[in-house]
Amino acid sequence: MTDLLFAQGYELSPLQTPRAGPTAGWLVGSVLVRGQGKTDGLHRLELPVPAKARQSFARPMGDAQSAQRKRLAEQAQTLLTDAKHAAAALRTALTVLAQGGPEQADFDREAIKHWVAAVQRDFERDWPLHYYPALWRCCDEDPEVVLRDWRTLLVQNARRVLDQASTRLPLPANRRWRALTQSHSAFMGVLSKHSLLPTKPEPQERNA
């Protein structure tokens, strides 16, 4: 939907391109998903678009609108990349947890992969609900502040899913604490690698 919104890899028809206007608008889309000899349902999206964001998508586009649209597209990709990395951190941690905290996790075990995917659905369902509101904030607020809040949200939600999984998964008593500590370490390691952990504020200078 982000690619479609910013016409990345798609050429929009005149009817698909929003008209200029001073008010908020809606992005409405629907798609019929095909499966193997069946359909996987009709999916529909009704997305409210604030007035300032609508202007950046409208036709005809001036230089200011084009620059705003380009900035929004870049920020959208940053938000999506962060969500992808947070999902990878959670997936790694869940894999380590399910295997009892091994020195080297096996990411190819089918039974583990199915369990991880099932547990991770809660996270995958949650972050898209906050994605577009965070993106629209970039029209009015400092993108760095939006990015900090977005990363905090991703980390908190991923950690919540991991904590819930650790209470439901039956682990041998002699490996439980190792599994918990190793999975947490793996989780934090991937987050740190992709700069998703909050940075410590700079100490304020004392007044002379």
N, C-alpha and C positions, 0 to 999 in steps of 0.2 A: 504493500500500500504506500510506503514511503517513496519507492521508485516511481509509482504511478503519480503520486502527488507532485513530485518534483520533475516529472517527465524525464526520468533517467532510464534510458533503454526503451522508452515508449514515445510515440509521436501522438499527441492528443489531437482529437478532432476539434473543430471550432465549438461544437456543442459541449465538449468536455472541459474546455478552458473557461474558468470563472470570469464573469463580467465584473468590471469595476463597480464599486459601490461603497457608501460610507458606513454600512452596517455589517454585522456579523453574517456569516453564511453557514451552509451545511455541505459537507462532502458525503454523498450517498453512493454506495456501490453494492453490487451483489454478484455472486459467482456460484455456479453449480459445480461442485467438486466431483470429478470422476474417479472411480476406483477400478479394481480388476473385475470387469463385467457387472459393475453396480455403480451406484452413485453414493457419495458420502455426504450428501445433504446440500441444501441451498443456504449459503452464508450471506448475511447482509450487514453492512456497516453504515451507521448514521453518525457522522462525526461533526460536532459543532466546530466552526472555524471562526476565531475572533476577527474583528474588523481589520486590525492592523495586519494580521497574517493574511487575510483575504486579499488585501491590496497587493501583496507581493506576488500573488498567483494570478492576478487579473490581467486581462488584455485590454488595450495595448499596454505594454510594460515600458516604463521609462528607465533611465539609468539608475535612479534611486531604488525603484522597485526591483530591478534586476540584481543590484548589489544586496538588497535585503533577502531576496530569494536565494542567492548564492550562499549567504551566511547561514540562513536557516537550513539549507541542504547540508552544509558542512556540519552544523551542530546536530542535525538529525542523525548523520552517520556516526558521530561521536557517541551519542546516546545509545544507538544500537550496538556499536562495538563494545561499549561498557557492559551492556546486558549480556552479550555473547560471552565476554570474559568472566562475568559473575556466574553465569551458567556453567562454564567450564570449571571454575573453582568448586562449585557445589558438586558437580559430577565427579570430580577427582576425590573430594572428601567423602562422598557417599560410597565410592568404590573401595577406598581404603577402610572405611568403617565396616562395610559388609564383609570384608576379608579378614577382619580382626587385627588390622594394623600391621601388615607385612612390611618387610624392608623394601620390597619391590612389588607394587600392586600389579595385578594382571587385569588389563582393561579389555581383554578379548573373551572372557568367560561369559557365555550367553545368559546363563541364569542370573548372574550379577548385573549384566547390562539391562535385562528386562526389569529387575527390581529397581535399579537406579532410575530408569526412565519413568517408571510408575510413580516413584516418590517425587521426582523432579517436576511432575506436571503441575503441582501446586505453585511452584515458582514461575513456571512458564505461563500459567494463567494469570498471575498477579501483575507482573511488571508491565505488560502491554496496557493495562488500565491506566497507568500513570505516565505512559510515554508521551502521548500527544499533549496533555496538560503541561508537562515539563518543556516540551518543544515550544509551545505557544508562549511560555514565560520568557523565552529568549527574545521575543519581540520588544519586551518592555524592561527586562531586568538584565543585570550583568550576567553574561553567559557563564562566567566562572562560578558565580553563586549558584546558578541553576545546576551546573555540573557537579558542584560539591554536594548539593541536596540530592541529586539523582544517584550519585554513587553511594551516599549514605543509605538511601532507600533500598538500593539493590543489595548492599551488604547485609542490612538488617533482615530483609526478607529471605535471603539465601541462608543466613545463619539460623533463622527461625525454622526453616524446613529441615536443616541439618540437625538441630536440637530435637525436633519432634521425631525424626527418624531414629535418633540414638536411643530414645525411650521405648520405641516400638520393636526394634530389632533384637531378637533373642541372641545374645552373645555368650559364649562360654565365660564363666566367672573368672577364669585365670587369664583371659585375654581382654576383658572388658575395658579396663583402664588404658591398656595399651592402644586398643582400637580407638577410644575416645581422644586420647592425646595425639595419636598419629593422624587421625582424620582432621582434627583441628589445625594441626601444624601444616598439613597439606592444603587445607582451605586457605589459611592465611598466606601461605607461600605463593599460591597462584594469584591471589588478590594483590599481594605486594608486587609481584612481577609485572602486573598490568596497571599499577598505580591506582588501584581502587580503594586503598586504605586512606582514611583522612590524615592529612598532614598536620603536624603540631604547629600552632600559631607561633609566629615570631615573637620573642619577648619584647615587651614595650620598653622603649628607652625611658630611663628615669629623667624627670625634669631636673634641669640644672638648678 
